[in-house]
Amino acid sequence: MIDQVRVRYAPSPTGDPHVGNIRTALFNWLFARHHGGAFIVRIEDTDQTRKVLGALENILEVLHWLNMD
């Protein structure tokens, strides 16, 4: 039995997403779509001292703008 592909994108809300973050998300999203799998966004908010207000919303907005579902 072959399991469904699941990929994870786990940015930290410590600032605006940069090109490296978006590249990772894009590659994972394309891999999941190619194999009929799931693209999962998991926000890594364990570093509360560096958390930036509005960063989470900005990350999700960028992914939405890029049509990554």
N, C-alpha and C positions, 0 to 999 in steps of 0.2 A: 504494500500500500504506500503510495507516494503522498506526502503531506503537501498542503498548499504553501506556496512561497509567501513568507512574511518578511518585510523589511522595515527597519525602524530608523526614523530621523529624530535625534534627540538633542535639539539645541538648548543652550542655557540662556535664560532671559537676562543677560548681562549687558545688552546693548543691541544696536541694530544688526540685522543679518548682513554678512559680508559675502563676497563672491565665493569664498570657500564653502561657507554654509549652504548657499544656494546650489552650488555644484554637487555637493553631497546629496542634498535633497532630490535634485533632478535625476542623478544617476540611480538612486534608490527607487524613485517613482517610476522611471522608465523600465528598470529591471522587473519591478512588481507587475507593471502593465503587460510587459512582454510575456511573462509567465502566468498571467491570470491570477496574480496574487494580491496581497494586501499591503498598502503603504500606511504605516502607522506613525503618527506624530506623538512623541512623548517628551514633554517639557521637563528638562532636568533642572529643577529649582532647589537643589540642595545647598547652593552657595548663596544664602540669603543676604550676606553682607555686601555682595556685589550686584544684587538684583537691581535692575533699572525699571522704574515705573514706565509703563507703556510698551516695554520691550516685547512682552508676550503678545499683545495685540498686534504689534508691528510684524512679528514673525508670521502670525496667522494671516494677516492681511497680504503679505508678500506671497505666501503660498496660494492664497485665493486668487490674487492677481495673475499668477502664473498658471492658473487652472489646474493645480495639483490637488486632486480629490483623494 
